Amino acid sequence: MTTLITGARGKVAQAVIERLHPAGAPVRAASARPAELNVPAGVETVGLALNRPETFAAALTGVRRVFLYPEPAGIHELVKAAEAAGVEHVVLLSSASVLAPGAETDPLASHSLQVERALDGAAFTVTLLRPDAFAGNALGWAYPIGRDLPVRLAYPEATLAPIHPADIADIAVRALTGDGGSLAGRAPTLTGPEQLTFREQLAAVSDAIGRAVPVERITREQAAAELAGHMPAAMAGSLLDLWAAATVTPVAVADTTETLLGTPARTFRQWARENAHAFRAPAG
């Protein structure tokens, strides 16, 4: 029973492969640039671009389970191709943002929401994994921290419940395999085990690297201008709206590996220790 892992260069997808392959499950890693994949020996690779339907049939041959990254372009064709190939179950890495008011027009949420809706009514079963904030988003602070500069934030008191990517991978594998209780047909919102403000996340990074990380509060307009250098202005505005809301109403702890798998959830502090090297000054 082959499992197709789309977006196989992504951190969560790589972690899913690393869990399935040693267990003896046939795994096929898919990417628009398969030559760039770094996968364990014995893992098949295949070219698959989620916005190019002509790549679907070959990638899906013999596949019964799919770990899917959300890409609305081509999703209706992908559903048809998966049904024709005999796929039995799809696990979508969606987003908790689809639950927010105005998700249909929000540039962050609409991407995943379109894919969720396209999967609704498919011939195969579906699990919608809806993680909230990723712990790895903190890597966006690596540049200023590594150069001993202050981290500039418009909403330093925004309170999230960031989830470790390894926790997402553990839940995704359970959803794909059904071991110990199936998540098929469910749509859990995934978080880490604790609420943390941005200041508290930075304190955890500070502890991990052994030095203080200064925080500078800036205006929303300043933050929007800085974010616009890395993403479309509409997406930057959506992120700032999210953080503003999380300042007033903290993001609640939802499903974790503890509630879904019965295993302790990894903390943000653990993630910070594991990734401390990323926040240190570059050599030279």
Secondary structure as GFF3:
##gff-version 3
##sequence-region A 1 284
A	DSSP	beta_strand	2	5	.	.	.	ID=ss1
A	DSSP	alpha_helix	11	20	.	.	.	ID=ss2
A	DSSP	three_ten_helix	21	23	.	.	.	ID=ss3
A	DSSP	beta_strand	27	31	.	.	.	ID=ss4
A	DSSP	three_ten_helix	34	36	.	.	.	ID=ss5
A	DSSP	beta_strand	44	47	.	.	.	ID=ss6
A	DSSP	three_ten_helix	53	55	.	.	.	ID=ss7
A	DSSP	alpha_helix	56	60	.	.	.	ID=ss8
A	DSSP	beta_strand	63	68	.	.	.	ID=ss9
A	DSSP	alpha_helix	75	85	.	.	.	ID=ss10
A	DSSP	beta_strand	89	93	.	.	.	ID=ss11
A	DSSP	three_ten_helix	96	99	.	.	.	ID=ss12
A	DSSP	alpha_helix	109	119	.	.	.	ID=ss13
A	DSSP	beta_strand	125	131	.	.	.	ID=ss14
A	DSSP	three_ten_helix	135	141	.	.	.	ID=ss15
A	DSSP	alpha_helix	142	146	.	.	.	ID=ss16
A	DSSP	beta_strand	151	153	.	.	.	ID=ss17
A	DSSP	beta_strand	159	160	.	.	.	ID=ss18
A	DSSP	alpha_helix	165	177	.	.	.	ID=ss19
A	DSSP	beta_strand	189	190	.	.	.	ID=ss20
A	DSSP	beta_strand	196	197	.	.	.	ID=ss21
A	DSSP	alpha_helix	198	209	.	.	.	ID=ss22
A	DSSP	beta_strand	215	217	.	.	.	ID=ss23
A	DSSP	alpha_helix	220	227	.	.	.	ID=ss24
A	DSSP	alpha_helix	233	248	.	.	.	ID=ss25
A	DSSP	alpha_helix	257	261	.	.	.	ID=ss26
A	DSSP	alpha_helix	268	274	.	.	.	ID=ss27
A	DSSP	three_ten_helix	276	279	.	.	.	ID=ss28
###
